[in-house]
Amino acid sequence: KERKNEGTTSMVVVEAAVLFEAGWEDLFDHIIVSAVDRDIAKIRLTERNKISEQDAVTRIDAQANNESRIAKADFVIWNNGTVEDLTKEVVKVHTAIQKMN
């Protein structure tokens, strides 16, 4: 908010995986949540980290679920598809926020 108020930038993006757990959501004008279907997350995690399906499930279950994070979000970017699909989602949210400001 400080940089935006100074007029040095129109938008500041902060990646904070534990934003809600840390209680930081009030520090931001807009909250964007990246979400992925559980089955896709499990496949990606096992492939990327070379871990078992059970270990992937344990990690996923240790995180806040999509529903609870989405309920607190102003925008949701779904990451179920390709990088190109994700890019389109990001551009849509970015455009919407720019129009609001």
ChimeraX attribute file (.defattr): number of C-alpha atoms within 10 A of each C-alpha:
attribute: neighborCount
match mode: 1-to-1
recipient: residues
	/A:1	13
	/A:2	9
	/A:3	11
	/A:4	11
	/A:5	9
	/A:6	9
	/A:7	10
	/A:8	9
	/A:9	11
	/A:10	12
	/A:11	15
	/A:12	10
	/A:13	9
	/A:14	10
	/A:15	8
	/A:16	12
	/A:17	11
	/A:18	12
	/A:19	16
	/A:20	15
	/A:21	11
	/A:22	9
	/A:23	9
	/A:24	11
	/A:25	16
	/A:26	10
	/A:27	10
	/A:28	11
	/A:29	11
	/A:30	13
	/A:31	20
	/A:32	19
	/A:33	21
	/A:34	19
	/A:35	17
	/A:36	16
	/A:37	12
	/A:38	15
	/A:39	11
	/A:40	12
	/A:41	17
	/A:42	22
	/A:43	14
	/A:44	13
	/A:45	19
	/A:46	16
	/A:47	13
	/A:48	9
	/A:49	9
	/A:50	11
	/A:51	12
	/A:52	14
	/A:53	14
	/A:54	11
	/A:55	14
	/A:56	20
	/A:57	17
	/A:58	12
	/A:59	12
	/A:60	15
	/A:61	11
	/A:62	9
	/A:63	11
	/A:64	12
	/A:65	14
	/A:66	15
	/A:67	9
	/A:68	10
	/A:69	17
	/A:70	17
	/A:71	11
	/A:72	14
	/A:73	14
	/A:74	13
	/A:75	18
	/A:76	19
	/A:77	19
	/A:78	15
	/A:79	18
	/A:80	16
	/A:81	10
	/A:82	9
	/A:83	10
	/A:84	9
	/A:85	12
	/A:86	16
	/A:87	12
	/A:88	13
	/A:89	16
	/A:90	18
	/A:91	12
	/A:92	13
	/A:93	16
	/A:94	14
	/A:95	10
	/A:96	12
	/A:97	15
	/A:98	10
	/A:99	8
	/A:100	6
	/A:101	8
